[in-house]
Amino acid sequence: MVESGTKPTASIRKLYEWTTSIPLFACLLYFSGLLDNNLLFQGVAGVLLVFCVMSAVHHSEIVAHRVGEPYGTIILAVSITIIEVAIIISLMVTGGERYASFARDTVYAAVMLLLNGIVGLSLFIGGRKYHTQTFSPHSVKIALVSLVSIVAFTMILPTFTRSHAGPYYTEAQLLFEVFACLAIYIGFISAQTTRHREYFITDQGDAEHGAARPVSNKALVISLVFLLISLMIVVLLAKVLSLPLEQLVVHYGLPKTLVGIIIAAIILLPEGIASVNAARKNKIQTSLNLALGSALASIGLTIPAVSIASYIYDFPLVLGLDILSIILLVISIYTVMISLIGGRSNAVYGVVLLVNLVAYVFLTINP
């Protein structure tokens, strides 16, 4: 009798957990119409947006437990990328010329935050606690080689091509860029999951974590439903709040590119927390899998998706970075490469990367 009464109670309690209740509350707020020109409710919506992103990641992790690692980090990275793609495309379709560079700015910000911020903070915190942490240099080489090529095809070459005036690609060049990004990303995923899976799971703790965890069918269905709800409401709220955020940035005399940094920071918040927590537990390999895998997914999947959407919906798409941004990006990738290529890390590498992050934000505000 006690057991039969406990299950309904547990099910009811499950609905009151923040990962399920907050997305529902956010949907209620969005469809209530209270967000129109109301700063108070817009502020509440901004807080709910952050928690909905974290809820989406939480439910994606539960789904990932059915397949184990490294599939878990892949599902997490792809979930974040879906949010990023949906926000960018929805804003660019409705915004037109005003948002022509929004995809470039957001993806560039995401890559800079991942390489300098999340990797830097993970190395710093892990190095402070354990002095030296070891990981597979082979996994880092595979990720960074893939990242360098994708970055070059998507954000550097468009600045220097001559077929179209300005930092644009022609339709033929866009198709090649889509093919190149997808081919490289599929190759990386193949190495991470099958051909060289051992490179990405080196520690005993990671190997234990790599085994699939038991998740009931009921929990799986609940997580799938609320994953979709969370992704949907994040896109809707971001679309509503983007204009007030842009107006606030412009009001204080800041560049519009700062909007891309803020949105990227919100999207990457849960992934950053997961990566830093892994470094604190001396699982630096998992931390790097998250950060570098997300950087590859962010640029290798987002840019092709936006490129295809721009072809279908015929909205302008600026891809090429200016010279200052290219220099900052090259410095960041080179610093990460030198820091990780040996398979051993310490806090000094983290400090240098965090300084790179500060320089990036500072020079965005004061170019």
C-alpha positions as CSV (number, residue, x, y, z in Angstrom):
1,M,0.0,0.0,0.0
2,V,2.8,2.4,0.8
3,E,4.6,1.7,-2.5
4,S,1.5,2.2,-4.6
5,G,0.8,5.5,-2.9
6,T,4.4,6.7,-3.4
7,K,4.5,6.5,-7.2
8,P,1.7,9.0,-7.8
9,T,3.3,11.3,-5.2
10,A,6.6,11.1,-7.0
11,S,5.0,11.8,-10.3
12,I,3.2,14.9,-9.0
13,R,6.5,16.0,-7.4
14,K,8.2,15.6,-10.7
15,L,6.0,18.3,-12.2
16,Y,7.0,20.8,-9.6
17,E,10.7,20.4,-10.4
18,W,12.2,23.6,-11.9
19,T,13.3,21.8,-15.1
20,T,9.6,21.1,-15.9
21,S,7.7,23.9,-14.2
22,I,9.8,26.9,-15.4
23,P,9.4,26.1,-19.2
24,L,5.6,25.8,-18.6
25,F,5.6,29.1,-16.7
26,A,7.7,30.8,-19.5
27,C,5.2,29.5,-22.1
28,L,2.4,31.0,-20.0
29,L,4.1,34.4,-19.8
30,Y,4.9,34.5,-23.5
31,F,1.4,33.7,-24.6
32,S,-0.2,36.0,-22.0
33,G,0.8,39.1,-24.0
34,L,2.4,40.8,-21.0
35,L,5.8,41.2,-22.7
36,D,4.7,44.0,-25.0
37,N,6.5,47.2,-23.9
38,N,6.6,46.1,-20.3
39,L,10.1,46.3,-18.8
40,L,9.3,44.4,-15.6
41,F,7.9,41.3,-17.4
42,Q,10.7,41.5,-20.0
43,G,13.2,41.3,-17.2
44,V,11.3,38.3,-15.7
45,A,11.3,36.7,-19.2
46,G,15.1,37.3,-19.5
47,V,15.6,35.3,-16.2
48,L,13.2,32.6,-17.4
49,L,15.1,32.4,-20.7
50,V,18.3,31.5,-18.9
51,F,16.6,28.8,-16.8
52,C,14.9,27.4,-19.9
53,V,18.2,27.0,-21.6
54,M,19.5,25.1,-18.6
55,S,16.3,23.0,-18.5
56,A,16.8,22.1,-22.2
57,V,20.3,20.9,-21.5
58,H,19.2,19.0,-18.4
59,H,16.6,17.0,-20.4
60,S,19.1,16.5,-23.2
61,E,21.5,15.0,-20.7
62,I,18.8,12.6,-19.5
63,V,18.2,11.5,-23.0
64,A,22.0,11.1,-23.5
65,H,22.2,8.7,-20.5
66,R,20.5,6.1,-22.7
67,V,23.4,6.1,-25.1
68,G,26.4,6.9,-22.8
69,E,29.6,8.9,-23.6
70,P,30.9,10.4,-25.8
71,Y,27.4,10.5,-27.2
72,G,26.3,12.5,-24.2
73,T,28.6,15.5,-24.9
74,I,27.5,15.3,-28.6
75,I,23.8,15.5,-27.8
76,L,24.5,18.4,-25.4
77,A,26.5,20.3,-28.1
78,V,23.9,19.6,-30.7
79,S,21.1,20.7,-28.4
80,I,22.8,24.0,-27.8
81,T,23.4,24.4,-31.5
82,I,19.7,23.8,-32.3
83,I,18.9,26.7,-29.9
84,E,21.5,28.9,-31.5
85,V,20.3,28.1,-35.1
86,A,16.7,28.6,-34.3
87,I,17.3,32.0,-32.7
88,I,19.5,33.2,-35.5
89,I,17.3,32.1,-38.4
90,S,14.1,33.4,-36.8
91,L,15.7,36.9,-36.2
92,M,17.3,37.0,-39.7
93,V,14.2,36.0,-41.5
94,T,12.2,38.8,-39.9
95,G,15.0,41.4,-39.5
96,G,16.3,41.5,-43.1
97,E,19.3,43.7,-43.8
98,R,19.4,44.9,-40.2
99,Y,20.4,41.4,-39.1
100,A,22.6,40.5,-42.0
101,S,25.7,40.0,-39.8
102,F,23.8,38.6,-36.8
103,A,24.8,34.9,-37.6
104,R,28.4,35.8,-38.0
105,D,28.5,37.9,-34.8
106,T,26.8,35.3,-32.7
107,V,28.8,32.3,-33.9
108,Y,32.1,34.3,-33.7
109,A,31.1,35.3,-30.1
110,A,30.3,31.7,-29.3
111,V,33.6,30.4,-30.6
112,M,35.6,33.1,-28.7
113,L,33.7,32.4,-25.5
114,L,34.2,28.7,-25.8
115,L,37.9,28.8,-26.7
116,N,39.0,31.6,-24.3
117,G,36.3,31.6,-21.6
118,I,35.2,28.1,-21.0
119,V,38.5,26.4,-21.9
120,G,40.4,29.1,-20.1
121,L,38.3,28.9,-16.9
122,S,38.4,25.1,-16.9
123,L,42.2,25.0,-17.2
124,F,42.5,27.7,-14.6
125,I,40.3,26.1,-12.0
126,G,41.6,22.6,-12.7
127,G,45.2,23.8,-12.6
128,R,44.7,25.7,-9.3
129,K,43.2,22.6,-7.7
130,Y,45.3,19.8,-9.2
131,H,48.4,21.7,-10.5
132,T,48.7,19.6,-13.6
133,Q,46.0,17.7,-15.5
134,T,46.5,15.3,-18.3
135,F,44.3,14.4,-21.3
136,S,44.6,12.9,-24.7
137,P,46.6,15.1,-27.1
138,H,45.2,13.1,-30.0
139,S,41.6,14.2,-29.3
140,V,42.7,17.8,-29.1
141,K,44.6,17.6,-32.4
142,I,41.5,16.1,-34.2
143,A,39.2,18.8,-32.8
144,L,41.6,21.8,-33.5
145,V,42.5,20.7,-37.0
146,S,38.8,20.4,-37.8
147,L,38.1,23.8,-36.1
148,V,40.9,25.6,-38.0
149,S,39.5,24.5,-41.4
150,I,35.9,25.3,-40.6
151,V,36.8,28.7,-39.2
152,A,38.8,29.5,-42.4
153,F,36.0,28.4,-44.7
154,T,33.2,30.2,-42.8
155,M,34.6,33.5,-41.4
156,I,38.0,34.3,-42.9
157,L,37.8,33.4,-46.6
158,P,34.6,35.4,-47.3
159,T,36.5,38.6,-46.4
160,F,39.0,38.0,-49.2
161,T,37.1,36.3,-52.0
162,R,36.6,38.5,-55.1
163,S,33.5,37.1,-56.8
164,H,31.2,39.2,-54.7
165,A,31.9,42.7,-53.3
166,G,32.1,42.8,-49.5
167,P,32.4,40.0,-47.0
168,Y,29.8,37.8,-48.8
169,Y,29.8,34.4,-50.6
170,T,28.2,33.8,-53.9
171,E,25.6,31.0,-54.1
172,A,28.2,28.5,-55.5
173,Q,30.7,29.5,-52.7
174,L,27.9,29.1,-50.1
175,L,27.2,25.6,-51.4
176,F,30.9,24.7,-51.2
177,E,31.1,26.1,-47.6
178,V,28.1,24.0,-46.6
179,F,29.7,20.9,-48.1
180,A,33.1,21.6,-46.5
181,C,31.6,22.3,-43.0
182,L,29.4,19.2,-42.9
183,A,32.1,16.9,-44.3
184,I,34.6,18.0,-41.7
185,Y,32.1,17.8,-38.8
186,I,30.9,14.4,-39.9
187,G,34.5,13.3,-40.0
188,F,35.1,14.6,-36.5
189,I,32.0,12.9,-35.1
190,S,33.0,9.6,-36.8
191,A,36.4,9.9,-35.1
192,Q,34.8,10.7,-31.7
193,T,32.2,8.0,-31.7
194,T,33.8,5.0,-33.6
195,R,37.2,5.1,-35.3
196,H,39.1,6.9,-32.5
197,R,36.6,6.8,-29.6
198,E,39.4,5.8,-27.2
199,Y,41.1,9.2,-27.7
200,F,38.1,11.0,-26.2
201,I,37.7,8.6,-23.2
202,T,41.0,8.3,-21.4
203,D,40.4,8.5,-17.7
204,Q,38.8,5.7,-15.6
205,G,36.1,8.1,-14.5
206,D,35.3,9.0,-18.1
207,A,35.2,5.3,-19.0
208,E,32.8,4.6,-16.2
209,H,30.7,7.6,-17.2
210,G,30.8,6.3,-20.8
211,A,28.5,3.4,-19.9
212,A,24.9,4.0,-20.6
213,R,22.9,4.8,-17.5
214,P,19.5,3.2,-16.8
215,V,16.7,5.6,-17.6
216,S,13.1,4.5,-17.5
217,N,10.9,4.9,-20.5
218,K,8.6,7.3,-18.6
219,A,11.6,9.5,-17.7
220,L,12.7,9.4,-21.3
221,V,9.3,10.5,-22.7
222,I,9.0,13.3,-20.1
223,S,12.5,14.6,-21.0
224,L,11.9,14.4,-24.7
225,V,8.6,16.4,-24.3
226,F,10.2,19.1,-22.1
227,L,13.3,19.2,-24.2
228,L,11.1,20.2,-27.2
229,I,9.1,22.7,-25.0
230,S,12.3,24.3,-23.6
231,L,13.8,24.6,-27.1
232,M,10.6,26.2,-28.5
233,I,10.2,28.7,-25.7
234,V,13.9,29.7,-25.7
235,V,13.6,30.6,-29.4
236,L,10.3,32.5,-28.9
237,L,11.6,34.5,-25.8
238,A,14.9,35.3,-27.5
239,K,13.1,36.6,-30.5
240,V,10.9,38.9,-28.3
241,L,13.7,40.1,-26.1
242,S,16.3,40.7,-28.9
243,L,14.9,44.1,-29.8
244,P,14.7,45.5,-26.2
245,L,18.2,44.2,-25.7
246,E,19.5,45.9,-28.8
247,Q,17.8,49.1,-27.8
248,L,19.4,49.0,-24.4
249,V,22.9,48.4,-25.9
250,V,22.5,51.2,-28.4
251,H,21.1,53.5,-25.7
252,Y,24.4,53.2,-23.7
253,G,26.4,53.9,-26.9
254,L,27.7,50.3,-27.2
255,P,28.2,48.5,-30.5
256,K,25.4,46.2,-31.8
257,T,27.9,43.3,-32.0
258,L,27.6,43.2,-28.2
259,V,24.1,41.7,-28.6
260,G,25.6,38.7,-30.2
261,I,28.0,38.2,-27.3
262,I,25.2,38.5,-24.8
263,I,23.0,36.0,-26.6
264,A,25.9,33.6,-27.1
265,A,26.8,33.8,-23.4
266,I,23.3,33.0,-22.4
267,I,23.1,30.0,-24.8
268,L,26.5,28.7,-23.6
269,L,25.9,29.2,-19.9
270,P,24.9,25.6,-19.0
271,E,27.6,24.1,-21.1
272,G,30.2,26.4,-19.4
273,I,28.9,25.2,-16.0
274,A,29.1,21.6,-17.0
275,S,32.7,22.0,-18.4
276,V,34.0,23.8,-15.3
277,N,32.4,21.2,-13.0
278,A,34.1,18.5,-15.0
279,A,37.5,20.2,-14.6
280,R,36.9,20.6,-10.8
281,K,36.3,16.9,-10.6
282,N,39.7,16.3,-12.4
283,K,37.8,15.1,-15.6
284,I,39.6,17.6,-17.9
285,Q,39.1,15.3,-20.9
286,T,35.3,15.6,-20.5
287,S,35.7,19.3,-20.1
288,L,37.6,19.7,-23.3
289,N,35.3,17.3,-25.2
290,L,32.4,19.7,-24.2
291,A,34.2,22.9,-25.1
292,L,35.9,22.0,-28.3
293,G,33.0,19.8,-29.5
294,S,30.6,22.7,-28.9
295,A,32.9,25.1,-30.8
296,L,32.9,22.7,-33.8
297,A,29.1,22.2,-33.6
298,S,28.5,25.9,-33.1
299,I,30.3,26.9,-36.3
300,G,30.2,23.7,-38.3
301,L,26.4,23.2,-38.1
302,T,25.1,26.7,-37.5
303,I,26.7,28.4,-40.5
304,P,25.6,25.7,-43.0
305,A,22.1,25.8,-41.6
306,V,21.9,29.6,-41.8
307,S,23.5,29.5,-45.3
308,I,20.8,27.1,-46.5
309,A,18.1,29.3,-44.9
310,S,19.5,32.4,-46.5
311,Y,19.3,30.7,-49.9
312,I,15.7,29.5,-49.3
313,Y,14.3,32.7,-47.8
314,D,16.6,35.1,-49.7
315,F,17.8,37.2,-46.8
316,P,21.3,38.8,-46.8
317,L,24.1,37.0,-45.0
318,V,27.4,38.6,-44.1
319,L,30.0,36.0,-43.1
320,G,33.5,37.5,-43.4
321,L,35.1,39.1,-40.3
322,D,37.0,42.3,-40.3
323,I,40.8,42.3,-39.9
324,L,40.8,43.0,-36.1
325,S,38.3,40.1,-35.5
326,I,40.4,37.8,-37.6
327,I,43.5,38.6,-35.7
328,L,41.8,38.0,-32.3
329,L,40.4,34.7,-33.6
330,V,43.7,33.5,-34.9
331,I,45.4,34.5,-31.6
332,S,42.8,32.5,-29.7
333,I,43.0,29.4,-31.8
334,Y,46.9,29.5,-31.7
335,T,46.9,30.0,-27.9
336,V,44.5,27.1,-27.4
337,M,46.6,24.9,-29.7
338,I,49.9,25.6,-28.0
339,S,48.3,25.2,-24.6
340,L,46.7,21.8,-25.3
341,I,48.9,20.2,-27.9
342,G,51.2,18.5,-25.3
343,G,48.4,16.7,-23.4
344,R,49.2,18.4,-20.0
345,S,47.6,21.6,-18.7
346,N,48.1,24.1,-15.8
347,A,46.6,27.3,-14.5
348,V,49.0,29.6,-16.5
349,Y,47.4,28.5,-19.8
350,G,44.0,29.3,-18.3
351,V,45.1,32.8,-17.2
352,V,46.4,33.6,-20.8
353,L,43.1,32.4,-22.4
354,L,41.0,34.4,-19.9
355,V,43.1,37.5,-20.7
356,N,42.4,36.8,-24.4
357,L,38.7,36.8,-23.6
358,V,38.9,40.2,-21.8
359,A,40.8,41.6,-24.7
360,Y,38.1,40.4,-27.1
361,V,35.3,42.0,-25.1
362,F,37.2,45.2,-24.5
363,L,38.1,45.6,-28.2
364,T,34.5,44.9,-29.2
365,I,33.4,47.8,-27.1
366,N,36.5,49.9,-27.9
367,P,37.6,48.8,-31.4
